[in-house]
C-alpha cells in the first residue's frame, strides 16, 4: 500500500485503443486510459480507467469475477445485463452523473447512443483487470 499521496493526471496517462464488438455505421472506435493500474496502483485492491467510446461503439458481452462500477462523465449510452434467474434482462440508460454497479460474474455490455462520444470512469474492485468474453467460450 502507498505510504504517500499519489497524484495521477489523466492527460499524462497513455491512451490505448480499446476493442469492442463489430458495429454497423459510426466509427465504432474507443480508447482507454488506465488511471490506477499496474504502474500507478501496485498493492491497491482496485483498478480504474477512463474509456472514450465514439458513436457506433459497443462492447462485447463480458463479465468480471469481481464488482465493477461505471460512472458516465459525458455522452449517452445504454447498458444491459443478462437476465437474473427468473427475471428479465436489465437495460439501463447511461447519461452524465449516472453510476451503475455491476455484480461479479454477471454478463453485461454497453453501447453508445447518439452522435456524441460516451466517456466513462470504470472502477474494478480488484487490482488486476480480468475480462471473460462470452464469445470466447
Helices and strands as residue ranges (DSSP letters): G 10-12, E 16-17, E 30-36, E 47-53, E 62-63, E 68-74, E 77-81, E 90-94, E 99-102, E 108-112, E 118-124, E 132-133, G 134-136
